[in-house]
Amino acid sequence: MPKVYYKKAQGNRKKKFTRLIGLGIFAIGLVITAYVFLPLISWQIYFAPVFASQNISSPIPQSTIVNSSTFQTLLAEASNTLSGVDYNNADNWFPNFKRQSNTKQQVTTYSLSIPKLNIVNAVVSTVDNDLASHLVNYGGTAIPGEKGNAVVFGHSTLPQLYDAKSYKTVFTYLYELSPGDEIIVNVGKSTYKYQVQNITVVDPENTSILEQSFDDSYLTLVTCTPPGTTWKRLVVKTKVEKI
């Protein structure tokens, strides 16, 4: 009899252990699913209506929300993040773009303000790609005030995680900008005012936003969207105001 009871106890322990493993795998699956799709859901609830009112092309159109390619790109984005791609490095935002190596800049930093978003004198670096410490004027693009296109990258996140003092969340509300809004840049002793022209959303494979146009001075702001993901890129194109 004691021998029989011992075997039953061992069997119960194995069943409990197997059950715990199964629950653990299920919980991990739920976390990964939430990580991938919660930003998608929050986009549809909170952000897509704002984009619609501004006539901006949504990165997740209602007509394609269940399209297989949508899920494939979402899963690819999650895989990149979980695999350790460092999105604090601006070079990883457009992986297909080969930028020019940093040359010695006369201006190493300048400040950027967006009154509508309460961003005041955010630091922009022209000499490194560390988005955790400041905004980044991407290498090979112009400097504000020059003829050409100055492209500035900055992080965003879910609004509930926004921290006004953190460069990891500084561009969270960039999607609220509209054509006509003003951006102020201080480069040395010079001040330039740029006016928002248009707002678009592109894939990370679309590097056209980094192209230079030398007919005037342009400033392009870039962040990830939907907020909380690295799936697409929100692009705010501005043009210098004539004095």
Buried (B, 14 or more C-beta within 10 A) or exposed (E): EEEEEEEEEEEEEEEEEEEEEEEEEEEEEEEEEEBBBBBBEBBBEBBBEBBEEBEBEBBBEEEEBEEEEBBEBBEEBBEBBEEEBEBBBBBBBBEEBEBEEEEEEEBEBBBBBBEEBEBEEBEBBBBBBEBEEBBBBBBBBBBBBBEBBBBBBBBBBBBEEBEEEEBBBBBBBBBBBBBEBBBBBBBEEEBBBBBBBBBBBBEBEBBEBBEEEEEEBBBBBBBBBBBBBBBBBBBBBBBBEEE
